[in-house]
Amino acid sequence: MKPSEPHEWTEAEWRQRVGLVRAGRPLRPSAWPGGAKCAVALSFDSDHETSELKDGGNSIGRLSWGEYGSRVGVPRILDILRRNSIPSTFFVPAVTALLHPDEQRAVVAEGHEVGLHGWIHEFNTALPPEIERELLFRSSDALERATGVRPVGLRTPSWDVSSATIAAEKELGLLYDSSLMADEDCYEILLDGIPSGLVEIPVEWIRDDAPYFFMNRHSNLRPYTAPADVFDIFRREFELAHAAGGLFQLTMHPHVISYRSRIWILEELISTARSKGDVWFATHADVARWVLDNAEAPPAAVVAAGAPSS
């Protein structure tokens, strides 16, 4: 029988879809560590060669673009973070970790976090739930073997969250997810209306370098935003996060942001944040732990709004 079209769904059907994964209680802390007004969580998705491998591709040129991310991008980023004494989070597909184990050990040795980012940058919504779960658990084991540290957070590849993703994360015992977009500050994820215990550190395409800079000559995908304009967008996002006393989270890719004409964006953002004098730079895991322990008690009406009414 052909599945019904969306306009044919019953109210129960569309409510079930909307209500499966929702934003629960806000996890905005009353204060950040050391009296800081704003938290800055920088992250780097080390997709490397999996950007091509995930689609079954065998383009040597695009594989070399991924290799640039490891050969040039990550060392360049680590140098900037080291000079500024800033911890950050690297989300790493398991295949990337297997291709570049020394890179992951270097990242951890310098005080950064390595988080989950799928097996080969697969799309979760294209997989049966049992395969998605198996890949998540296998990826966690692979990252632990590569780094000596069990990962505590997941950023799904392409931020693609299936109906089974959150339950699998909970089963794995993760602390946080960083793939959803229901807020700008952290919140607890509701699964079928029930608090999951997972912290969401929200992402957004506005705060991601890829939509501005990605390039594929075999498609209509072309860079369309000048680096100065991208910096201005990121800066404005940071300035308002700081003014509100909230979280500024940023997603970057070593094979995208690290070119000579772009890497200054990262350095200038760090300089801008540092100039405030009251910013806490932290890994995503440290942000998740802090907000769990220090979240303000929200009004009951705010919590109730986390799930759709029935």
TORKOLTOR-218652 format. One record per residue (C-alpha): residue number from 1; residue in three letters; x, y, z. Coordinates in nm, 4 decimals, decimal comma, padded with zeros to 6 digits. Example, Ala and Ser with C-alpha at 12.3 -4.5 7.8 and 13.67 -1.06 7.14 Angstrom:
! TORKOLTOR-218652
1; ala; 01,2300; -00,4500; 00,7800
2; ser; 01,3670; -00,1060; 00,7140
***
This chain:
! TORKOLTOR-218652
1; met; 00,0000; 00,0000; 00,0000
2; lys; 00,1385; 00,3389; -00,1003
3; pro; 00,2202; 00,5562; 00,2043
4; ser; -00,0196; 00,8425; 00,2442
5; glu; 00,0879; 01,1881; 00,1333
6; pro; 00,1557; 01,4469; 00,4053
7; his; -00,1694; 01,6257; 00,3306
8; glu; -00,3493; 01,2953; 00,3952
9; trp; -00,1965; 01,2351; 00,7385
10; thr; -00,4228; 01,2269; 01,0399
11; glu; -00,3602; 01,4733; 01,3190
12; ala; -00,2176; 01,1885; 01,5257
13; glu; 00,0350; 01,1122; 01,2512
14; trp; 00,1757; 01,4627; 01,2114
15; arg; 00,1726; 01,5203; 01,5872
16; gln; 00,3705; 01,1993; 01,6358
17; arg; 00,6354; 01,3120; 01,3877
18; val; 00,6655; 01,6580; 01,5410
19; gly; 00,6664; 01,5267; 01,8965
20; leu; 00,9298; 01,2548; 01,8626
21; val; 01,2293; 01,4809; 01,9340
22; arg; 01,1715; 01,8236; 02,0880
23; ala; 01,3498; 02,0844; 02,2948
24; gly; 01,2868; 02,0386; 02,6653
25; arg; 01,3948; 02,2474; 02,9598
26; pro; 01,6376; 02,5299; 02,8865
27; leu; 01,9863; 02,4672; 03,0211
28; arg; 02,0998; 02,8255; 03,0414
29; pro; 02,3284; 02,8696; 03,3412
30; ser; 02,2954; 03,1529; 03,5885
31; ala; 02,6670; 03,2199; 03,5363
32; trp; 02,9595; 03,0872; 03,3345
33; pro; 03,2894; 02,9736; 03,4947
34; gly; 03,5109; 03,2419; 03,6429
35; gly; 03,2430; 03,5064; 03,6149
36; ala; 03,2491; 03,4973; 03,2342
37; lys; 02,9529; 03,6550; 03,0612
38; cys; 02,9572; 03,4346; 02,7522
39; ala; 03,0745; 03,0868; 02,6540
40; val; 03,2507; 03,0251; 02,3214
41; ala; 03,2518; 02,6682; 02,1890
42; leu; 03,4613; 02,6341; 01,8733
43; ser; 03,4328; 02,3100; 01,6799
44; phe; 03,5949; 02,1526; 01,3760
45; asp; 03,4398; 01,8691; 01,1769
46; ser; 03,7363; 01,6672; 01,0496
47; asp; 03,5551; 01,5073; 00,7578
48; his; 03,8706; 01,4839; 00,5448
49; glu; 03,8415; 01,2065; 00,2835
50; thr; 03,4975; 01,0955; 00,4052
51; ser; 03,3455; 01,3967; 00,2286
52; glu; 03,4043; 01,2017; -00,0922
53; leu; 03,3848; 00,8462; 00,0412
54; lys; 03,0392; 00,8865; 00,1975
55; asp; 02,8736; 00,9005; -00,1460
56; gly; 03,0754; 00,6107; -00,2832
57; gly; 03,2913; 00,8541; -00,4755
58; asn; 03,6367; 00,7807; -00,6129
59; ser; 03,7422; 01,1265; -00,7294
60; ile; 04,1150; 01,1503; -00,6642
61; gly; 04,0859; 01,5283; -00,6735
62; arg; 03,8196; 01,5445; -00,4038
63; leu; 04,0034; 01,2855; -00,1944
64; ser; 04,3089; 01,5103; -00,2110
65; trp; 04,0911; 01,7999; -00,0905
66; gly; 04,0107; 01,5866; 00,2141
67; glu; 04,3796; 01,5072; 00,2567
68; tyr; 04,4480; 01,8805; 00,2697
69; gly; 04,2279; 01,8928; 00,5801
70; ser; 04,4653; 01,6610; 00,7624
71; arg; 04,7952; 01,7601; 00,6003
72; val; 04,7518; 02,1391; 00,6273
73; gly; 04,4222; 02,2263; 00,7914
74; val; 04,4393; 02,0542; 01,1290
75; pro; 04,8044; 02,1502; 01,1982
76; arg; 04,7252; 02,5125; 01,1079
77; ile; 04,4213; 02,5143; 01,3370
78; leu; 04,6078; 02,3461; 01,6221
79; asp; 04,8805; 02,6089; 01,5963
80; ile; 04,6280; 02,8908; 01,6346
81; leu; 04,4542; 02,7220; 01,9259
82; arg; 04,7887; 02,6503; 02,0919
83; arg; 04,9098; 03,0087; 02,0608
84; asn; 04,5859; 03,1323; 02,2137
85; ser; 04,5557; 02,8582; 02,4797
86; ile; 04,2042; 02,7729; 02,3632
87; pro; 04,0424; 02,4279; 02,3956
88; ser; 03,7989; 02,3167; 02,1283
89; thr; 03,6172; 02,0115; 01,9970
90; phe; 03,6987; 01,8094; 01,6862
91; phe; 03,4144; 01,5908; 01,5556
92; val; 03,5724; 01,3004; 01,3714
93; pro; 03,4228; 01,0251; 01,1530
94; ala; 03,5641; 00,6886; 01,2522
95; val; 03,7116; 00,6354; 00,9049
96; thr; 03,8981; 00,9661; 00,9420
97; ala; 04,0384; 00,8441; 01,2736
98; leu; 04,1481; 00,5168; 01,1140
99; leu; 04,3148; 00,7013; 00,8251
100; his; 04,4809; 00,9599; 01,0499
101; pro; 04,5296; 00,8123; 01,4002
102; asp; 04,8330; 01,0280; 01,4799
103; glu; 04,6241; 01,3383; 01,4126
104; gln; 04,3624; 01,2341; 01,6688
105; arg; 04,6258; 01,1565; 01,9294
106; ala; 04,7812; 01,4992; 01,8712
107; val; 04,4427; 01,6690; 01,9079
108; val; 04,3787; 01,4996; 02,2423
109; ala; 04,7378; 01,5537; 02,3618
110; glu; 04,6877; 01,9284; 02,3197
111; gly; 04,3828; 01,9291; 02,5453
112; his; 04,1062; 01,9221; 02,2871
113; glu; 03,8018; 01,6976; 02,2733
114; val; 03,7358; 01,4394; 02,0018
115; gly; 03,3658; 01,3736; 01,9461
116; leu; 03,1691; 01,1308; 01,7325
117; his; 03,0797; 01,2223; 01,3747
118; gly; 02,9541; 00,8965; 01,2262
119; trp; 03,1415; 00,6083; 01,0678
120; ile; 03,2054; 00,7334; 00,7122
121; his; 02,9934; 01,0509; 00,7260
122; glu; 02,6833; 00,8496; 00,6346
123; phe; 02,3260; 00,9832; 00,6289
124; asn; 02,1421; 00,8361; 00,9271
125; thr; 01,7974; 00,8797; 00,7722
126; ala; 01,9029; 00,6502; 00,4867
127; leu; 01,9895; 00,3640; 00,7234
128; pro; 01,7793; 00,1019; 00,9032
129; pro; 01,7780; 00,1816; 01,2774
130; glu; 01,9784; -00,1275; 01,3673
131; ile; 02,2540; -00,0352; 01,1209
132; glu; 02,2660; 00,3236; 01,2450
133; arg; 02,2986; 00,1980; 01,6025
134; glu; 02,5718; -00,0507; 01,5109
135; leu; 02,7738; 00,2167; 01,3304
136; leu; 02,7410; 00,4561; 01,6239
137; phe; 02,8691; 00,1988; 01,8721
138; arg; 03,1441; 00,0844; 01,6323
139; ser; 03,2514; 00,4451; 01,5786
140; ser; 03,2722; 00,5071; 01,9518
141; asp; 03,4994; 00,2046; 01,9930
142; ala; 03,7189; 00,3204; 01,7031
143; leu; 03,7651; 00,6712; 01,8429
144; glu; 03,8450; 00,5336; 02,1859
145; arg; 04,1106; 00,3060; 02,0380
146; ala; 04,2591; 00,5929; 01,8395
147; thr; 04,2665; 00,8478; 02,1218
148; gly; 04,2529; 00,6532; 02,4463
149; val; 03,9459; 00,8571; 02,5452
150; arg; 03,5842; 00,7439; 02,5201
151; pro; 03,3840; 01,0097; 02,3315
152; val; 03,0937; 01,1680; 02,5200
153; gly; 02,9253; 01,3676; 02,2416
154; leu; 02,7920; 01,3226; 01,8909
155; arg; 02,7496; 01,5528; 01,5952
156; thr; 02,5637; 01,3535; 01,3331
157; pro; 02,7101; 01,3740; 00,9818
158; ser; 02,5399; 01,6563; 00,7923
159; trp; 02,3330; 01,7082; 01,1101
160; asp; 02,1114; 01,4263; 00,9829
161; val; 01,9095; 01,2945; 01,2776
162; ser; 01,6801; 00,9980; 01,2218
163; ser; 01,3889; 00,8816; 01,4336
164; ala; 01,6291; 00,6358; 01,6015
165; thr; 01,9305; 00,8615; 01,6612
166; ile; 01,8504; 01,0054; 02,0034
167; ala; 01,7530; 00,6680; 02,1483
168; ala; 02,0843; 00,5220; 02,0241
169; glu; 02,2795; 00,8104; 02,1769
170; lys; 02,1026; 00,7578; 02,5073
171; glu; 02,1749; 00,3844; 02,4979
172; leu; 02,5423; 00,4568; 02,4327
173; gly; 02,5450; 00,6785; 02,7420
174; leu; 02,6479; 01,0012; 02,5708
175; leu; 02,6478; 01,3320; 02,7536
176; tyr; 02,5409; 01,5549; 02,4681
177; asp; 02,4360; 01,5919; 02,1080
178; ser; 02,5284; 01,8787; 01,8751
179; ser; 02,3111; 01,8296; 01,5674
180; leu; 01,9810; 02,0100; 01,6345
181; met; 01,8631; 02,3674; 01,5965
182; ala; 01,5704; 02,4384; 01,8282
183; asp; 01,7505; 02,7132; 02,0217
184; glu; 02,0702; 02,9170; 02,0394
185; asp; 02,1458; 02,8124; 02,3975
186; cys; 02,1663; 02,4613; 02,5391
187; tyr; 01,8594; 02,2578; 02,6244
188; glu; 01,7663; 01,9060; 02,7298
189; ile; 01,6345; 01,6852; 02,4510
190; leu; 01,2869; 01,5379; 02,4912
191; leu; 01,2337; 01,1945; 02,3366
192; asp; 00,8646; 01,1149; 02,2893
193; gly; 00,7918; 01,3895; 02,5401
194; ile; 01,0188; 01,2413; 02,8080
195; pro; 01,3445; 01,4095; 02,9210
196; ser; 01,6303; 01,2101; 02,7695
197; gly; 01,9103; 01,3374; 02,9924
198; leu; 02,1005; 01,4418; 02,6799
199; val; 02,2200; 01,8012; 02,6509
200; glu; 02,1754; 01,9644; 02,3121
201; ile; 02,4478; 02,2107; 02,2083
202; pro; 02,2650; 02,3645; 01,9133
203; val; 02,4143; 02,4179; 01,5712
204; glu; 02,2943; 02,6344; 01,2828
205; trp; 02,3942; 02,6636; 00,9175
206; ile; 02,4491; 03,0362; 00,9726
207; arg; 02,7303; 02,9457; 01,2148
208; asp; 02,8975; 02,6970; 00,9794
209; asp; 03,1689; 02,7718; 00,7242
210; ala; 03,0564; 02,5060; 00,4731
211; pro; 02,7426; 02,6755; 00,3310
212; tyr; 02,9493; 02,9833; 00,2453
213; phe; 03,2605; 02,8161; 00,1049
214; phe; 03,1845; 02,4659; -00,0245
215; met; 03,2745; 02,3972; -00,3860
216; asn; 03,1795; 02,1174; -00,6260
217; arg; 03,2518; 02,1801; -00,9919
218; his; 03,0211; 01,8931; -01,0957
219; ser; 02,7177; 02,0570; -00,9398
220; asn; 02,5760; 02,4036; -00,8882
221; leu; 02,7538; 02,4288; -00,5530
222; arg; 02,9869; 02,7288; -00,5626
223; pro; 03,1292; 02,9591; -00,2948
224; tyr; 02,9141; 03,2686; -00,2885
225; thr; 03,0236; 03,4691; 00,0171
226; ala; 03,3454; 03,6635; 00,0605
227; pro; 03,5545; 03,5778; 00,3675
228; ala; 03,5074; 03,9293; 00,5071
229; asp; 03,1311; 03,8862; 00,4867
230; val; 03,1471; 03,5473; 00,6563
231; phe; 03,3527; 03,6971; 00,9364
232; asp; 03,0951; 03,9729; 00,9745
233; ile; 02,8151; 03,7163; 01,0083
234; phe; 03,0084; 03,5152; 01,2667
235; arg; 03,1085; 03,8316; 01,4541
236; arg; 02,7497; 03,9528; 01,4747
237; glu; 02,6376; 03,6149; 01,6027
238; phe; 02,9068; 03,6313; 01,8705
239; glu; 02,8346; 03,9908; 01,9696
240; leu; 02,4675; 03,9222; 02,0354
241; ala; 02,5435; 03,5968; 02,2158
242; his; 02,7808; 03,7924; 02,4389
243; ala; 02,5298; 04,0715; 02,4982
244; ala; 02,2700; 03,8133; 02,6015
245; gly; 02,5116; 03,6265; 02,8288
246; gly; 02,4630; 03,3080; 02,6298
247; leu; 02,6521; 03,0576; 02,4167
248; phe; 02,8351; 03,1194; 02,0911
249; gln; 02,8863; 02,7885; 01,9110
250; leu; 03,0685; 02,7725; 01,5773
251; thr; 03,1193; 02,4860; 01,3296
252; met; 03,4186; 02,4827; 01,0957
253; his; 03,5901; 02,2272; 00,8714
254; pro; 03,9697; 02,1929; 00,8391
255; his; 03,9466; 02,1444; 00,4603
256; val; 03,7318; 02,4585; 00,4285
257; ile; 03,8374; 02,7257; 00,6794
258; ser; 04,2135; 02,6700; 00,6750
259; tyr; 04,3112; 02,8335; 00,3472
260; arg; 04,5330; 03,1394; 00,3675
261; ser; 04,2550; 03,3736; 00,2622
262; arg; 04,0131; 03,2344; 00,5230
263; ile; 04,2037; 03,1236; 00,8316
264; trp; 04,2205; 03,4839; 00,9494
265; ile; 03,8477; 03,4543; 01,0240
266; leu; 03,9248; 03,2156; 01,3096
267; glu; 04,2089; 03,4276; 01,4428
268; glu; 04,0070; 03,7484; 01,4242
269; leu; 03,7080; 03,5898; 01,5982
270; ile; 03,9323; 03,4734; 01,8799
271; ser; 04,0791; 03,8222; 01,9068
272; thr; 03,7322; 03,9796; 01,9093
273; ala; 03,6109; 03,7457; 02,1825
274; arg; 03,9280; 03,7902; 02,3866
275; ser; 03,8907; 04,1678; 02,3735
276; lys; 03,5720; 04,1416; 02,5807
277; gly; 03,7699; 04,0173; 02,8779
278; asp; 03,4847; 03,8021; 03,0085
279; val; 03,4554; 03,5065; 02,7708
280; trp; 03,4952; 03,1376; 02,8585
281; phe; 03,6438; 02,9263; 02,5777
282; ala; 03,5454; 02,5633; 02,6288
283; thr; 03,5032; 02,2259; 02,4654
284; his; 03,1513; 02,1131; 02,3890
285; ala; 03,1805; 01,8497; 02,6634
286; asp; 03,2785; 02,1122; 02,9211
287; val; 02,9864; 02,3326; 02,8157
288; ala; 02,7464; 02,0381; 02,8482
289; arg; 02,8717; 01,9486; 03,1948
290; trp; 02,8553; 02,3087; 03,3119
291; val; 02,5010; 02,3749; 03,1956
292; leu; 02,3777; 02,0492; 03,3469
293; asp; 02,5181; 02,1461; 03,6865
294; asn; 02,4346; 02,5176; 03,6741
295; ala; 02,1161; 02,5622; 03,4730
296; glu; 01,8650; 02,8114; 03,6031
297; ala; 01,5293; 02,6638; 03,6953
298; pro; 01,2988; 02,7596; 03,4063
299; pro; 00,9378; 02,8682; 03,4503
300; ala; 00,6956; 02,5764; 03,4326
301; ala; 00,5355; 02,7248; 03,1217
302; val; 00,8672; 02,7130; 02,9362
303; val; 00,9162; 02,3441; 03,0125
304; ala; 00,5602; 02,2656; 02,9117
305; ala; 00,6184; 02,4378; 02,5783
306; gly; 00,8883; 02,1859; 02,4898
307; ala; 00,6374; 01,9347; 02,3570
308; pro; 00,3503; 01,9957; 02,1203
309; ser; 00,0100; 02,0094; 02,2820
310; ser; -00,2181; 01,7127; 02,2331
***
